[in-house]
Amino acid sequence: MAAKQSQIINVLTSVSLRGIEREQQKAADRQKKAEDREARLHYFTKKNES
């Protein structure tokens, strides 16, 4: 019984960790997109000032 509970806990922990990693990757992707947009905005702002 304890071995079965340990297996269940291991599976749930693994699933949770994968979910956390997925959310961290999504956050990193959103950050990169925001940085790219900011860089493009800066570029076009400078280009229009010339």
SULFENKA-V771761 format. One record per residue. N is the residue number from 0. RES is the residue in one small letter. BURIAL is 1 if it has 24 or more other C-alpha atoms within 12 Angstrom, else 0. D_LAST is the distance of its C-alpha to the last C-alpha in Angstrom with 2 decimals. Layout:
n->[N,N]
res->[RES,RES]
burial->[BURIAL,BURIAL]
d_last->[D_LAST,D_LAST]
This chain:
n->[0,1,2,3,4,5,6,7,8,9,10,11,12,13,14,15,16,17,18,19,20,21,22,23,24,25,26,27,28,29,30,31,32,33,34,35,36,37,38,39,40,41,42,43,44,45,46,47,48,49]
res->[m,a,a,k,q,s,q,i,i,n,v,l,t,s,v,s,l,r,g,i,e,r,e,q,q,k,a,a,d,r,q,k,k,a,e,d,r,e,a,r,l,h,y,f,t,k,k,n,e,s]
burial->[0,0,0,0,0,0,0,0,0,0,0,0,0,0,0,0,0,0,0,0,0,0,0,0,0,0,0,0,0,0,0,0,0,0,0,0,0,0,0,0,0,0,0,0,0,0,0,0,0,0]
d_last->[74.03,71.97,70.64,69.57,67.78,66.07,64.85,63.55,61.71,60.19,59.01,57.53,55.79,54.34,53.11,51.57,49.80,48.34,47.11,45.49,43.83,42.56,41.08,39.47,37.88,36.59,35.09,33.43,32.05,30.68,29.06,27.43,26.13,24.72,22.99,21.56,20.28,18.73,17.00,15.66,14.53,12.76,11.09,10.03,9.00,6.66,5.51,5.42,3.80,0.00]
